[in-house]
Amino acid sequence: MQKFITLGEGHGDLFELEALIENDHGRIDKGIFLHTAEGMSTFLLVMSPLRGNFQAIYAIYRGILHKEGTGKKYAMISEWCRGQNIPVIEFSTRDPKDFHEREQFYQYITGVLRLNHLIPPLT
């Protein structure tokens, strides 16, 4: 079972993300940038599944400016992951604004991640 934990929208939550990467890098499976045509990206920090198949996915929701590989937050997060040898995957998705609620976006992303074998299927 995957659970999305929203850290925020790209402000002070960056420091929480940095602490997670530095202190829990042994539990981290991968980082994922979800880019939109508008240029605002979501970042997911996917943790390894724990007992009972619980898997936390920390999110910075639409808080990262990304235009063709630029953006200070994008560069910081990429560097933090690179420094801990955390693989980073990037791809384009629908904009979260296409959904009425954040939870609907997370359900959509769960399906996308499962179809691409980036998170385990339901068991």
Residue pairs with C-beta under 8 A, 6 or more apart in sequence:
1 52
1 53
1 54
1 55
1 122
2 55
2 56
2 57
2 110
2 113
2 119
3 54
3 55
3 56
3 57
4 44
4 57
4 58
4 59
4 106
4 109
5 56
5 57
5 58
5 59
6 58
6 59
6 60
6 61
6 102
7 13
7 16
7 17
7 58
7 59
7 60
8 16
8 60
8 61
8 63
9 60
9 61
9 62
9 63
10 60
10 62
10 63
10 64
10 73
11 63
13 60
13 63
14 60
14 73
14 76
14 77
17 43
17 45
17 58
17 60
17 77
17 80
18 76
18 80
20 28
20 45
20 58
21 28
21 45
21 80
21 81
21 84
21 86
22 80
22 84
24 47
25 84
25 85
25 86
27 47
27 48
28 45
28 46
28 47
28 48
28 84
28 86
29 46
29 47
29 48
30 46
30 86
30 87
30 88
30 89
30 118
31 43
31 44
31 45
31 46
31 77
31 81
31 86
31 87
31 88
31 89
32 43
32 44
32 46
32 88
32 89
32 90
32 91
32 113
32 118
33 41
33 42
33 43
33 64
33 66
33 74
33 77
33 88
33 89
33 90
33 91
34 41
34 42
34 43
34 44
34 91
34 92
34 93
34 109
35 41
35 66
35 90
35 91
35 92
35 93
36 62
36 92
36 93
36 94
36 95
36 96
37 92
37 95
38 95
39 65
39 66
39 67
40 62
40 63
40 64
40 65
40 66
40 95
41 62
41 64
41 65
41 66
41 74
42 59
42 60
42 61
42 62
42 63
42 64
42 93
42 96
42 109
43 59
43 60
43 63
43 64
43 77
44 57
44 58
44 59
44 109
45 57
45 58
45 59
46 55
46 57
46 113
46 118
46 119
47 55
47 56
47 57
47 58
48 55
49 55
49 120
50 56
53 120
53 123
55 119
55 120
57 119
59 106
60 77
61 96
61 102
62 96
62 97
63 73
64 71
64 73
64 74
64 77
65 71
65 72
65 73
65 74
66 74
78 88
81 87
81 88
82 88
89 118
91 116
93 108
93 109
93 112
94 105
94 108
96 102
96 105
98 105
99 105
99 108
110 119
113 119
114 120
114 121
114 122
